[in-house]
Amino acid sequence: MSKITLSVLDYLRKLVSGTISDGESTFMRYPTAISKTLKMSIADIGEGKATVAIDADASVHGNQQGTVHGGLLAELADAAIGTAHSTLMNEGESFTSIELKINFYRPVWNEQLKAVAFPIQSGKTITHYQCDIIRPDGKVVARATSVVMTLRGDKAAGR
């Protein structure tokens, strides 16, 4: 069987649709280790955009108040933003978050949450993202913003 290396966007589209064939891969690691550990999945993907889902459960992801921990929500947003930005990468490029800010609006106990990430300003090196974490009734649980820097050449090596 021959190996086929797809662009990140093409690979993730096939991952979401369930149509990846044996031997198809991409140069970035998907699914990510943290997504497998936390059981997050990519629900929707587009160029520079991503929706990542998780079945949040306070009995597994809870804090001392008995609600889902804000750190899980921050990780969910970061995963969606990173997935969105990865669709813009070419082989030999990488990226890093240089800022992540999150506001929490509503507590969560047991909900399927979706983190919807999209760019609000894109440049050659720096991109600003917004990510809304939404519960099934459409209400926003939290909103994150992030600044992501694209790395090229020697700065991308080994990442």
Backbone torsions as a table, in degrees:
resi	resn	phi	psi	omega
1	MET	NA	133.3	179.0
2	SER	-85.3	150.0	178.1
3	LYS	-90.7	138.2	178.5
4	ILE	-124.1	122.2	177.5
5	THR	-99.0	117.6	-179.4
6	LEU	-97.3	160.5	169.6
7	SER	-62.8	158.4	179.2
8	VAL	-58.4	-45.9	-178.5
9	LEU	-60.2	-47.1	179.4
10	ASP	-63.3	-41.5	178.6
11	TYR	-62.0	-46.8	-178.0
12	LEU	-68.4	-33.6	174.3
13	ARG	-60.9	-42.8	178.5
14	LYS	-68.4	-36.9	177.5
15	LEU	-61.4	-46.8	-179.6
16	VAL	-64.2	-39.7	-178.2
17	SER	-83.8	-7.4	179.7
18	GLY	74.3	28.0	-175.3
19	THR	-115.0	19.1	177.4
20	ILE	-69.0	133.8	177.8
21	SER	-98.7	157.1	174.6
22	ASP	-55.6	137.0	178.6
23	GLY	92.5	-11.3	177.7
24	GLU	-87.8	134.4	179.3
25	SER	-150.4	180.0	173.5
26	THR	-138.0	169.6	-175.3
27	PHE	-79.8	-11.7	174.8
28	MET	-100.8	161.2	-175.0
29	ARG	-89.3	110.2	175.3
30	TYR	-135.6	138.0	-7.4
31	PRO	-68.4	152.0	-179.1
32	THR	-73.5	157.3	179.7
33	ALA	-61.1	-43.3	-178.4
34	ILE	-66.8	-37.1	177.9
35	SER	-65.3	-38.5	177.0
36	LYS	-66.9	-43.1	-179.4
37	THR	-61.0	-44.0	-177.1
38	LEU	-90.8	-1.3	178.5
39	LYS	61.1	43.9	173.8
40	MET	-92.4	151.8	178.5
41	SER	-137.8	152.9	176.7
42	ILE	-83.2	120.3	-177.3
43	ALA	-95.8	-28.1	-178.6
44	ASP	-156.7	148.9	-176.6
45	ILE	-146.3	144.5	175.2
46	GLY	-155.2	177.0	-179.8
47	GLU	-66.2	111.8	-180.0
48	GLY	76.2	7.8	-177.3
49	LYS	-133.9	146.3	177.9
50	ALA	-154.9	148.1	170.7
51	THR	-122.3	124.6	179.5
52	VAL	-117.8	136.6	-175.6
53	ALA	-117.6	153.2	174.2
54	ILE	-150.5	144.5	170.5
55	ASP	-89.6	94.1	-178.0
56	ALA	-77.9	134.3	-176.4
57	ASP	-140.8	117.1	-177.2
58	ALA	-60.1	-24.0	178.2
59	SER	-73.3	-17.7	178.1
60	VAL	-109.3	-41.3	-173.0
61	HIS	-110.1	21.1	-169.9
62	GLY	-82.3	160.2	173.9
63	ASN	-106.0	-172.3	-177.7
64	GLN	-69.2	-16.4	176.1
65	GLN	-88.4	-8.3	179.2
66	GLY	92.1	7.2	175.7
67	THR	-105.3	169.2	177.2
68	VAL	-63.3	133.7	-176.4
69	HIS	-65.2	136.7	178.3
70	GLY	-60.0	-28.1	177.5
71	GLY	-64.2	-33.9	175.9
72	LEU	-65.9	-41.1	178.6
73	LEU	-64.5	-40.1	177.4
74	ALA	-63.6	-41.6	178.1
75	GLU	-65.3	-40.4	177.8
76	LEU	-60.3	-45.7	178.1
77	ALA	-63.7	-44.6	-179.5
78	ASP	-62.2	-38.9	178.3
79	ALA	-64.4	-42.5	179.4
80	ALA	-65.5	-43.4	179.9
81	ILE	-65.1	-44.9	178.2
82	GLY	-62.5	-40.1	177.7
83	THR	-64.8	-43.9	177.7
84	ALA	-58.4	-47.4	-177.0
85	HIS	-69.1	-33.1	-179.0
86	SER	-61.9	-25.9	179.6
87	THR	-68.1	-14.2	-179.6
88	LEU	-95.9	-5.0	-174.8
89	MET	-84.0	143.2	170.7
90	ASN	-104.0	160.2	177.7
91	GLU	-56.6	136.7	-177.1
92	GLY	91.8	-3.9	176.5
93	GLU	-110.9	156.1	174.5
94	SER	-147.1	-170.8	-179.4
95	PHE	-157.6	164.6	175.9
96	THR	-146.6	144.9	173.4
97	SER	-76.8	135.1	175.4
98	ILE	-113.3	-8.0	174.2
99	GLU	-160.1	142.3	173.1
100	LEU	-143.2	125.7	178.7
101	LYS	-129.6	139.0	-179.5
102	ILE	-137.2	139.6	172.5
103	ASN	-113.9	135.4	-179.6
104	PHE	-104.6	129.8	-176.1
105	TYR	-110.4	-35.3	-175.1
106	ARG	-141.6	144.1	175.0
107	PRO	-73.5	158.8	178.5
108	VAL	-131.6	139.1	175.1
109	TRP	-114.6	-64.3	-179.9
110	ASN	-140.5	100.1	-176.6
111	GLU	-147.3	149.5	165.6
112	GLN	-84.6	117.9	-178.5
113	LEU	-105.8	146.0	174.2
114	LYS	-123.8	130.1	175.9
115	ALA	-103.6	117.2	-175.9
116	VAL	-108.7	111.4	-175.4
117	ALA	-110.8	139.5	178.7
118	PHE	-154.8	152.3	180.0
119	PRO	-75.9	141.5	173.2
120	ILE	-107.4	-14.1	172.7
121	GLN	-161.4	127.2	-178.4
122	SER	-121.0	132.1	174.3
123	GLY	-124.3	-176.6	-179.1
124	LYS	-65.7	-36.0	-176.5
125	THR	-118.7	-35.3	-174.9
126	ILE	-113.9	131.1	176.4
127	THR	-129.1	135.4	176.5
128	HIS	-102.3	132.2	-178.6
129	TYR	-119.5	154.9	167.6
130	GLN	-121.8	144.8	177.5
131	CYS	-140.3	120.2	176.0
132	ASP	-101.0	130.3	174.5
133	ILE	-99.1	120.0	-168.6
134	ILE	-121.0	137.8	175.1
135	ARG	-92.0	171.1	-173.5
136	PRO	-58.3	-26.8	178.8
137	ASP	-82.2	4.6	176.9
138	GLY	89.9	-6.3	-179.9
139	LYS	-77.1	141.9	179.7
140	VAL	-80.9	125.0	178.0
141	VAL	-85.1	-40.3	-178.6
142	ALA	-156.5	156.3	175.3
143	ARG	-131.0	128.0	178.1
144	ALA	-114.7	149.0	168.3
145	THR	-125.3	150.9	-176.9
146	SER	-148.6	151.4	172.8
147	VAL	-115.8	126.4	-176.8
148	VAL	-120.8	135.5	178.9
149	MET	-109.9	127.6	175.7
150	THR	-81.9	135.3	-179.5
151	LEU	-111.6	138.1	-179.2
152	ARG	-133.6	159.1	176.2
153	GLY	62.0	-136.7	-177.8
154	ASP	-59.0	-31.5	-177.9
155	LYS	-69.6	-23.2	179.7
156	ALA	-91.3	-14.6	-175.1
157	ALA	-62.6	134.2	175.7
158	GLY	80.0	6.2	-179.6
159	ARG	-101.3	NA	NA
